[in-house]
Amino acid sequence: MAYRLIINADDLGYNEERDKGIFECFEDGRISDCSVLANGSTSQKALLHARQIGLPVGLHFNLTEGKPLCPAENLPSLTENGLFLGRLRFMDKIKAGTVDSIEITGELLAQIKWYFDITGSLPHHIDGHQHVHVMPSVREAFADVLNKKGIKWTRLPREICDQSECSNPLQYVLSQCQAASEIFSGHGVKFTDSFIGLSVMGGKMTIKTITSALKCNLKQTAQNETIEFMVHPGYKCKGFGGCGSGPDDFSMSVEREHEMNMLRSDEWKKLQKDFTLEVCSYNEL
């Protein structure tokens, strides 16, 4: 049985080093899709270049890092001192039920408009930076906007894995996927049959761990089964970039380069053949 594999690189537009790694992986045939941050330091330049070289680009909806596109004073439940709150504080407010869904809708519409103004088209898929789109309050507003805009595809990061190996924020994300899947489906928003990426991020990405993730998550029942592999290739950040509040620790570590090197390895290419994985993009679904 053949499987249709989308290799989606997150965080296009974060900085020049990230963009360079993503573009090189695409030109080498090692990724097939990506998601751009509307508020990244190089986002517009990166989005335009991606379209020039034929790299499909979705939107990486951001509610946690850097400066919003809407005036911060219009987002009092999402910002402080002009910036988003960061992942952990955002999640605390989500759990407390103190995030305003009207503000979420406004910021999502602003990020979609940014994409449209540059490209003249809507993104074919939208996912969430740090998986905010599957969280309570966000997922309802998110699904409603995608339905009204006619955007059919998103990511469902529902990976079968040893959750004890995941950070607390990722464990929370996993716990929200079932409810999110029902809301997305109810709004006509689709997602791939399977997903991997949480258990193989950064230094955890090896041929052994990818093999294990594929074995655990490929259902082996559906014809033309689809699976998304979330990846984060890029060169180590030199200190510039981010979304308005500077680069994060992950971008300044060697883990991005490790992922890039794994994706460009002969072993990963062979593994795709062993699992009969046919690489495609969201545009081709």
C-alpha positions in Angstrom: 0.0 0.0 0.0 1.3 3.5 -0.9 0.9 6.4 1.5 0.7 10.1 0.5 3.2 12.0 2.7 3.2 15.8 3.2 6.6 17.0 4.7 5.6 20.4 6.0 8.3 22.8 7.3 7.0 25.2 10.0 8.1 28.8 10.7 8.9 30.2 7.2 9.7 33.9 7.6 11.2 33.6 11.1 14.6 34.7 10.0 17.0 34.4 7.0 18.7 31.3 8.4 15.4 29.4 8.8 14.3 30.4 5.4 17.6 29.4 3.8 17.3 25.9 5.3 13.7 25.5 4.2 14.4 26.6 0.6 17.4 24.3 0.3 15.4 21.3 1.6 12.7 22.0 -0.9 15.2 22.4 -3.8 16.7 19.0 -2.7 13.2 17.4 -2.7 13.3 16.9 1.0 10.2 18.9 2.0 7.0 19.4 0.0 5.1 22.2 1.8 5.6 24.8 4.5 3.8 27.3 6.7 4.7 31.0 7.0 4.4 33.2 10.1 2.6 36.4 9.2 4.6 38.4 11.8 8.0 36.9 11.2 11.0 39.2 10.5 11.4 38.0 6.9 7.9 36.8 6.2 7.0 38.9 3.1 10.3 38.3 1.4 10.2 34.6 2.2 6.6 34.2 1.0 7.4 35.9 -2.3 10.5 33.8 -2.9 8.7 30.5 -2.0 6.1 31.3 -4.7 8.9 32.0 -7.2 10.5 28.6 -6.7 7.2 26.7 -6.6 7.2 25.9 -2.8 3.6 25.6 -1.6 3.0 27.8 1.4 0.2 27.7 4.0 -0.3 30.0 7.0 1.2 29.3 10.4 -1.4 31.1 12.6 0.4 32.7 15.5 -1.2 33.8 18.8 1.8 33.3 21.2 5.0 34.8 19.9 5.9 38.4 19.0 3.8 41.3 17.8 0.2 40.7 16.6 -0.9 42.2 13.2 -4.0 43.8 14.9 -3.3 46.7 17.2 -2.4 45.3 20.5 -4.9 47.5 22.3 -7.6 45.6 20.5 -6.4 42.3 21.9 -6.3 42.8 25.7 -6.8 39.1 26.5 -4.0 38.0 24.1 -1.3 40.6 24.6 0.7 42.6 27.2 3.0 45.5 26.4 2.3 45.2 22.7 3.3 41.5 22.5 1.7 38.1 22.6 1.9 36.5 26.0 4.1 33.5 25.1 3.1 29.9 24.9 2.9 29.1 28.6 1.0 32.2 29.7 -1.3 31.8 26.7 -2.1 28.2 27.7 -2.8 29.3 31.3 -5.4 31.8 30.0 -6.9 29.2 27.7 -7.3 26.8 30.6 -8.8 29.5 32.8 -11.2 30.4 30.0 -10.1 34.1 29.9 -9.2 34.4 26.2 -11.7 36.4 24.1 -12.8 34.4 20.9 -13.7 37.7 19.2 -10.0 38.8 19.5 -8.9 35.4 18.1 -11.1 35.8 15.1 -9.9 39.3 14.5 -6.2 38.3 14.5 -6.8 35.3 12.4 -8.6 37.4 9.8 -5.8 39.9 9.9 -3.2 37.2 9.2 -5.2 35.7 6.4 -5.6 39.2 4.9 -1.8 39.7 5.1 -1.3 36.5 3.1 -3.9 37.5 0.5 -2.6 41.0 0.1 0.9 39.6 -0.8 -0.2 36.6 -3.0 -3.6 37.5 -4.3 -4.9 34.1 -3.0 -5.9 32.4 0.2 -3.7 29.9 1.8 -4.5 26.3 0.9 -4.0 25.2 4.5 -3.6 26.9 7.9 -2.1 25.3 11.0 -1.2 26.8 14.3 2.1 28.0 15.7 2.7 25.9 18.8 -0.6 24.2 17.9 -2.8 26.9 19.3 -5.5 26.1 16.8 -6.6 22.9 18.6 -7.0 24.5 22.0 -10.4 25.5 23.5 -11.8 28.8 22.4 -9.3 29.0 19.5 -10.5 25.8 17.7 -14.1 27.0 17.5 -13.2 30.4 16.1 -10.5 28.9 13.9 -12.9 26.4 12.3 -15.6 29.0 11.8 -13.2 31.3 9.9 -11.8 28.5 7.7 -15.3 27.4 6.9 -16.4 30.8 5.9 -13.3 31.5 3.8 -13.5 28.1 2.1 -10.1 27.0 3.4 -10.3 23.2 3.5 -7.2 21.9 5.2 -5.5 22.2 8.6 -3.2 20.1 10.7 -4.4 17.7 13.4 -1.3 16.9 15.6 -2.8 13.7 16.9 0.3 11.5 17.1 0.3 8.1 18.7 3.5 8.2 20.8 4.8 7.8 24.4 3.4 10.9 26.0 5.8 10.6 28.9 8.5 11.6 26.4 6.6 14.8 25.5 6.8 18.2 27.3 3.8 19.2 29.4 2.6 21.7 26.7 2.7 19.0 24.1 0.8 16.6 26.3 -1.9 19.3 26.6 -2.0 19.6 22.8 -2.4 15.9 22.4 -5.3 15.9 25.0 -7.2 18.5 22.9 -7.0 16.8 19.5 -10.1 14.6 19.7 -12.3 17.6 20.5 -10.6 19.6 17.8 -11.1 16.9 15.2 -14.8 16.9 15.9 -15.1 20.7 15.6 -13.0 20.8 12.4 -15.0 18.0 10.8 -18.2 19.7 11.8 -17.1 22.8 9.9 -16.0 20.9 6.8 -12.3 21.4 7.6 -10.1 18.4 6.7 -6.9 17.0 8.1 -4.6 14.2 7.1 -5.4 10.6 8.3 -2.2 10.5 10.3 0.4 12.8 11.7 4.0 12.6 13.1 6.4 15.2 14.3 5.9 15.7 18.0 8.0 12.8 19.0 10.8 13.4 16.6 11.5 17.1 17.0 15.0 18.6 17.1 17.6 16.2 18.5 15.0 13.4 18.8 14.8 13.1 15.0 16.7 9.9 14.1 16.0 7.2 11.5 15.1 4.9 14.5 12.6 7.4 16.0 11.1 8.3 12.6 10.7 4.5 11.8 9.0 4.0 15.1 6.7 7.0 14.6 5.6 5.8 11.2 5.0 2.2 12.4 2.8 3.6 15.2 0.8 6.1 13.2 0.2 4.6 9.7 -3.2 3.1 9.9 -2.6 0.6 7.1 -6.3 0.4 6.3 -7.3 3.3 4.1 -6.7 3.6 0.4 -4.5 6.6 -0.4 -3.9 7.2 3.3 -2.4 10.7 4.0 0.1 11.5 6.6 1.7 14.8 7.6 5.3 14.9 8.9 5.9 18.2 10.7 9.5 19.4 10.5 11.6 22.4 11.4 14.7 22.6 9.2 16.9 25.7 9.2 20.4 27.0 9.9 21.3 28.1 13.5 20.0 31.6 14.1 22.8 34.2 14.5 20.8 36.4 16.9 18.4 38.3 14.5 14.9 37.4 13.7 11.8 36.1 15.3 8.3 37.6 15.4 9.0 41.0 17.0 10.4 39.9 20.3 13.7 38.3 19.2 14.6 34.7 18.3 13.7 31.9 20.7 16.1 29.3 22.1 15.1 26.6 19.6 16.1 28.8 16.7 19.5 29.6 18.3 20.3 25.9 19.0 21.8 23.3 16.7 18.5 21.3 16.7 17.2 23.0 13.6 20.3 22.1 11.6 20.1 18.6 13.0 16.6 18.2 11.5 17.7 19.7 8.2 20.6 17.2 8.0 18.4 14.3 8.8 15.9 15.3 6.1 18.7 15.5 3.6 20.2 12.2 4.5 20.3 9.1 2.3 18.9 7.1 5.2 15.7 9.1 5.2 15.3 8.9 1.5 15.6 5.1 1.7 13.1 5.0 4.5 10.5 6.7 2.3 10.9 3.9 -0.2 10.8 1.2 2.5 7.4 2.6 3.6 6.2 3.3 0.1 5.7 7.0 0.9 4.7 9.2 -2.0 5.6 12.8 -1.2 3.0 15.4 -2.1 1.7 18.8 -0.9 -1.6 20.0 0.6 -2.3 21.6 -2.8 -2.4 18.1 -4.3 -4.9 16.6 -1.9 
